[in-house]
Amino acid sequence: MTTVLAWMRRLVSGSGHPTSRASVKVRRIHREGVEVAYQDSAQALTFKGELVGPRWKQVNIVVDRDARLDSRVLDNLAAELSRQKYQFVVYQRGETQSVPEPDRIAAVSELQQMGYAINVSADRQTVRQTRIPGVPPPSGEEAKRQALRMMKLVETASGVRRTKEILAKSDTAMI
């Protein structure tokens, strides 16, 4: 009887067919940067992501363009993140687009007002932000509130944007 109940739970919780329970671990790499480790009976995958939003309870996970995830993995990942009380967005980066120069300048200016100096690499792949000397850092709560806005500003400041294809999203996640 226990085996039948376990099979039925897996059937209902998965993508319509019995699957073994997936394991998802969110591990901090640095302040808001995380590594998300996914494992089920068939495979182990690692994704990069970041914590955002109030109390950093949303994790945005980027999936490499060449990774082919099936709906079972996305369903299991979503279920486990929800069980751990995370809001989430799982996405792939798409086409590269140039940012108009006035938008780029405005983003750099806003970041400077927030207390950050911006240095963009020649290939526009890396943007380094450093605190402007003499400007006090934001409180932990303020940094959490600024995280989403800063992410968008840093991307705009680079002069290059990439579209995002949303693969999975919790109902109340912020994009």
C-alpha positions as CSV (number, residue, x, y, z in Angstrom):
1,M,0.0,0.0,0.0
2,T,2.8,2.4,0.8
3,T,4.4,1.8,-2.6
4,V,1.2,2.7,-4.4
5,L,0.8,5.9,-2.3
6,A,4.4,6.9,-3.0
7,W,3.9,6.2,-6.8
8,M,0.7,8.3,-6.8
9,R,2.4,11.2,-5.0
10,R,5.2,11.1,-7.6
11,L,2.6,11.0,-10.4
12,V,0.7,14.0,-9.1
13,S,3.8,16.1,-8.2
14,G,5.7,15.6,-11.5
15,S,5.0,16.2,-15.1
16,G,2.4,13.5,-15.4
17,H,4.6,10.5,-15.0
18,P,6.4,9.0,-12.0
19,T,9.7,10.6,-11.2
20,S,12.1,10.3,-8.3
21,R,12.2,13.4,-6.2
22,A,14.7,16.0,-7.3
23,S,17.2,17.6,-5.0
24,V,17.8,21.4,-5.4
25,K,20.4,23.2,-3.4
26,V,20.9,27.0,-3.5
27,R,24.5,27.8,-2.4
28,R,25.8,31.4,-2.1
29,I,29.0,32.1,-4.1
30,H,29.2,35.8,-3.0
31,R,26.8,38.4,-1.7
32,E,23.9,37.8,-4.1
33,G,25.5,35.3,-6.5
34,V,24.4,31.7,-6.1
35,E,25.0,28.3,-7.6
36,V,21.9,26.1,-8.0
37,A,22.6,22.4,-7.9
38,Y,19.9,20.2,-9.3
39,Q,20.0,16.4,-9.1
40,D,17.5,13.7,-9.9
41,S,17.9,10.0,-10.6
42,A,18.8,10.7,-14.2
43,Q,21.1,13.7,-14.1
44,A,22.9,16.4,-12.1
45,L,23.0,20.0,-13.3
46,T,24.5,23.2,-12.0
47,F,23.2,26.7,-12.8
48,K,24.4,30.2,-12.0
49,G,21.9,32.6,-10.5
50,E,21.4,35.5,-8.1
51,L,19.3,36.3,-5.2
52,V,17.0,39.4,-5.6
53,G,14.0,41.1,-4.0
54,P,12.9,41.6,-0.5
55,R,14.8,39.3,1.9
56,W,16.5,37.8,-1.1
57,K,13.8,35.2,-1.4
58,Q,13.7,35.2,-5.2
59,V,16.4,33.4,-7.2
60,N,16.9,34.2,-10.8
61,I,18.5,31.2,-12.6
62,V,20.2,31.5,-16.0
63,V,20.3,28.4,-18.2
64,D,23.0,28.1,-20.8
65,R,21.7,28.5,-24.4
66,D,23.0,25.1,-25.4
67,A,21.4,23.3,-22.4
68,R,18.4,21.4,-23.4
69,L,16.1,21.1,-20.4
70,D,13.0,19.0,-20.6
71,S,9.8,19.9,-18.9
72,R,10.3,17.3,-16.2
73,V,13.5,19.1,-15.0
74,L,11.8,22.5,-15.1
75,D,8.8,21.1,-13.2
76,N,11.0,19.4,-10.6
77,L,13.2,22.5,-10.2
78,A,10.1,24.7,-9.8
79,A,8.5,22.4,-7.3
80,E,11.7,22.2,-5.1
81,L,12.3,25.9,-5.2
82,S,8.7,26.5,-4.2
83,R,9.0,24.0,-1.4
84,Q,12.0,25.9,-0.1
85,K,9.9,29.1,-0.2
86,Y,11.8,30.8,-3.1
87,Q,10.2,32.9,-5.7
88,F,12.0,32.1,-9.0
89,V,12.6,32.9,-12.6
90,V,14.4,30.4,-14.8
91,Y,15.5,31.9,-18.1
92,Q,17.9,31.6,-21.1
93,R,19.7,34.6,-22.6
94,G,18.8,35.3,-26.2
95,E,19.7,37.8,-28.9
96,T,22.2,40.6,-28.2
97,Q,21.0,44.2,-28.8
98,S,22.8,47.5,-28.7
99,V,21.6,50.0,-26.1
100,P,21.1,53.5,-27.4
101,E,23.9,55.8,-26.1
102,P,21.5,58.2,-24.2
103,D,20.1,55.2,-22.3
104,R,23.6,53.9,-21.5
105,I,24.7,57.4,-20.2
106,A,21.5,57.7,-18.1
107,A,22.2,54.2,-16.5
108,V,25.8,55.1,-15.6
109,S,24.6,58.4,-14.1
110,E,22.0,56.7,-12.0
111,L,24.5,54.1,-10.8
112,Q,26.8,57.0,-9.8
113,Q,24.0,58.6,-7.8
114,M,23.6,55.3,-6.0
115,G,27.3,55.5,-5.1
116,Y,28.9,53.2,-7.8
117,A,31.6,53.9,-10.3
118,I,31.3,51.8,-13.5
119,N,34.1,50.4,-15.6
120,V,33.0,48.6,-18.8
121,S,35.5,46.3,-20.6
122,A,36.4,47.0,-24.2
123,D,34.4,43.9,-25.4
124,R,31.4,45.0,-23.2
125,Q,31.2,41.5,-21.6
126,T,32.3,42.6,-18.2
127,V,31.1,45.5,-16.1
128,R,32.8,46.3,-12.8
129,Q,31.1,48.4,-10.2
130,T,33.1,49.9,-7.3
131,R,32.0,52.0,-4.5
132,I,32.8,55.7,-5.0
133,P,35.2,56.8,-2.2
134,G,33.4,58.7,0.6
135,V,29.9,57.5,-0.3
136,P,28.6,55.2,2.5
137,P,27.5,51.8,1.4
138,P,23.7,51.0,1.5
139,S,22.3,49.1,4.4
140,G,21.7,45.4,3.9
141,E,18.0,46.0,3.4
142,E,18.6,48.9,1.0
143,A,21.0,46.7,-1.0
144,K,18.4,44.0,-1.3
145,R,15.8,46.6,-2.5
146,Q,18.3,48.0,-5.1
147,A,19.4,44.6,-6.4
148,L,16.9,44.2,-9.3
149,R,17.3,47.9,-10.4
150,M,21.1,47.7,-10.3
151,M,21.1,44.5,-12.3
152,K,19.1,46.3,-15.1
153,L,21.2,49.4,-14.8
154,V,24.5,47.5,-15.0
155,E,23.3,45.7,-18.1
156,T,22.2,49.0,-19.7
157,A,25.6,50.6,-18.8
158,S,27.4,47.9,-20.7
159,G,25.9,49.2,-23.9
160,V,24.6,45.7,-24.8
161,R,21.4,44.0,-23.8
162,R,20.4,40.4,-24.2
163,T,16.8,39.3,-24.5
164,K,15.5,36.8,-22.0
165,E,13.4,33.7,-22.7
166,I,11.5,32.8,-19.6
167,L,11.5,29.0,-19.1
168,A,9.8,28.9,-15.7
169,K,8.5,31.5,-13.3
170,S,6.7,31.4,-9.9
171,D,3.4,33.3,-9.8
172,T,4.7,36.3,-7.8
173,A,8.3,36.5,-9.1
174,M,9.6,39.9,-10.2
175,I,11.1,40.2,-13.7
